[in-house]
């Protein structure tokens, strides 16, 4: 299970808006040049992400919630996003290679197959969007921020 702590932004009628970002340790290790997460974080403009989940328990803004998603669902999603367009690229090129020997048409067939792969992946992802296995689950709910009072001793 891939886990991440998120902060409650708001909770209304059983729906919670959660905000989460990159972990505090990301970018501080020595594997920056080879780390995909670090590189994607640097490319993307947003470092803070939001997620809306159904949580029946009333929550307060600022409260922490641990959210998780199964690794198998994450791996299947990654394979769909990366392999479907790649497979379409190869199949489009191979298909047109049997019809013609002109390299321009073969290249255009590959590009068309890759685009078709993107659209197929998008369609499958929208179908998977409603399946429970691909939905994040709440693992833990932290205490509300005003529950703990720290007294200083002199």
C-alpha positions as CSV (number, residue, x, y, z in Angstrom):
1,X,0.0,0.0,0.0
2,X,1.4,3.4,-1.0
3,X,0.6,5.8,1.9
4,X,0.6,9.6,2.1
5,X,-0.5,12.0,4.8
6,X,-2.9,14.8,3.8
7,X,-4.3,17.8,5.5
8,X,-8.1,18.5,5.6
9,X,-9.0,21.7,3.8
10,X,-12.7,21.4,4.3
11,X,-15.3,18.8,5.2
12,X,-19.0,19.1,4.2
13,X,-21.7,16.4,4.3
14,X,-19.4,13.4,4.3
15,X,-17.0,14.7,1.6
16,X,-13.5,15.9,2.6
17,X,-11.2,18.0,0.5
18,X,-7.6,17.0,1.3
19,X,-4.4,18.7,0.3
20,X,-1.1,16.8,0.1
21,X,2.3,17.6,-1.3
22,X,5.7,16.1,-1.9
23,X,7.2,14.4,1.2
24,X,9.7,16.5,3.2
25,X,12.5,14.1,2.4
26,X,12.1,14.3,-1.3
27,X,15.0,16.1,-2.9
28,X,17.3,15.7,0.1
29,X,18.7,12.3,-0.8
30,X,21.7,11.6,-3.0
31,X,19.7,10.0,-5.8
32,X,18.4,13.2,-7.3
33,X,19.7,12.6,-10.8
34,X,18.2,9.1,-11.0
35,X,15.0,9.6,-9.1
36,X,11.9,9.8,-11.2
37,X,9.8,11.4,-8.4
38,X,12.3,14.2,-7.9
39,X,12.5,14.9,-11.7
40,X,8.7,14.9,-12.1
41,X,8.3,17.2,-9.2
42,X,10.8,19.6,-10.7
43,X,9.0,19.5,-14.1
44,X,5.4,19.9,-12.8
45,X,4.3,23.4,-11.8
46,X,2.2,22.2,-8.8
47,X,3.8,20.9,-5.7
48,X,0.5,20.8,-3.7
49,X,-2.2,18.5,-4.9
50,X,-5.9,18.2,-3.8
51,X,-8.0,15.1,-3.5
52,X,-11.7,14.8,-2.6
53,X,-12.8,11.7,-0.7
54,X,-15.9,10.4,1.0
55,X,-15.3,10.3,4.7
56,X,-18.4,10.0,6.9
57,X,-16.6,11.0,10.1
58,X,-16.7,14.8,10.7
59,X,-13.3,16.4,10.2
60,X,-11.9,19.8,11.0
61,X,-9.7,21.9,8.7
62,X,-6.1,21.3,9.5
63,X,-6.7,17.7,10.7
64,X,-4.3,15.1,9.3
65,X,-5.6,12.0,7.4
66,X,-3.5,9.1,6.1
67,X,-4.6,8.0,2.6
68,X,-3.4,4.9,0.8
69,X,-3.8,3.2,-2.6
70,X,-2.8,-0.5,-3.3
71,X,0.4,-0.9,-5.2
72,X,-1.2,-3.3,-7.7
73,X,-3.7,-0.6,-8.7
74,X,-0.9,2.0,-9.0
75,X,1.2,-0.4,-11.2
76,X,-1.7,-1.2,-13.4
77,X,-2.4,2.5,-13.9
78,X,1.2,3.2,-14.7
79,X,1.3,0.3,-17.2
80,X,-1.9,1.7,-18.9
81,X,-0.5,5.2,-19.2
82,X,3.0,4.2,-20.5
83,X,2.5,0.9,-22.4
84,X,-0.8,1.5,-24.2
85,X,0.5,4.5,-26.3
86,X,3.8,2.6,-26.9
87,X,2.0,-0.5,-28.1
88,X,-0.2,1.7,-30.4
89,X,3.0,3.3,-31.8
90,X,4.5,0.0,-32.7
91,X,1.3,-1.5,-34.0
92,X,0.5,1.6,-36.2
93,X,4.0,1.5,-37.7
94,X,3.9,-2.3,-38.3
95,X,0.4,-2.1,-39.8
96,X,1.4,0.5,-42.4
97,X,4.7,-1.2,-43.1
98,X,2.8,-4.1,-44.6
99,X,0.9,-1.7,-46.9
100,X,3.7,0.6,-48.0
101,X,7.5,0.8,-47.9
102,X,7.5,4.6,-47.8
103,X,9.1,5.7,-44.5
104,X,7.0,8.8,-44.2
105,X,3.7,6.8,-44.1
106,X,5.2,4.3,-41.7
107,X,6.2,7.1,-39.4
108,X,2.8,8.8,-39.6
109,X,1.2,5.4,-38.9
110,X,3.3,5.1,-35.8
111,X,2.3,8.5,-34.7
112,X,-1.4,7.8,-35.4
113,X,-1.1,4.5,-33.5
114,X,0.5,6.3,-30.5
115,X,-2.3,8.9,-30.5
116,X,-4.9,6.1,-30.7
117,X,-3.1,4.4,-27.7
118,X,-3.5,7.6,-25.7
119,X,-7.2,7.8,-26.4
120,X,-7.7,4.1,-25.6
121,X,-5.8,4.6,-22.3
122,X,-7.9,7.6,-21.5
123,X,-11.1,5.6,-22.1
124,X,-9.9,2.7,-20.0
125,X,-8.9,5.1,-17.2
126,X,-12.3,6.7,-17.2
127,X,-13.8,3.2,-16.9
128,X,-11.5,2.3,-14.0
129,X,-12.3,5.6,-12.3
130,X,-15.5,4.0,-10.9
131,X,-13.9,0.8,-9.6
132,X,-13.3,0.6,-5.9
133,X,-9.8,-1.0,-6.3
134,X,-8.5,2.3,-7.9
135,X,-10.0,4.6,-5.2
136,X,-7.8,5.9,-2.4
137,X,-8.8,4.7,1.1
138,X,-8.5,6.4,4.4
139,X,-6.1,4.4,6.7
140,X,-5.9,6.7,9.7
141,X,-7.4,9.9,10.9
142,X,-5.3,12.1,13.2
143,X,-6.6,14.1,16.1
144,X,-8.0,17.6,15.4
145,X,-5.5,20.3,15.7
146,X,-7.1,22.0,18.7
147,X,-7.2,18.7,20.8
148,X,-3.7,18.8,22.1
149,X,-2.5,21.7,24.2
150,X,1.2,22.0,25.0
151,X,2.0,23.6,28.4
152,X,5.4,25.2,28.8
153,X,7.2,24.8,32.1
154,X,9.6,27.3,33.3
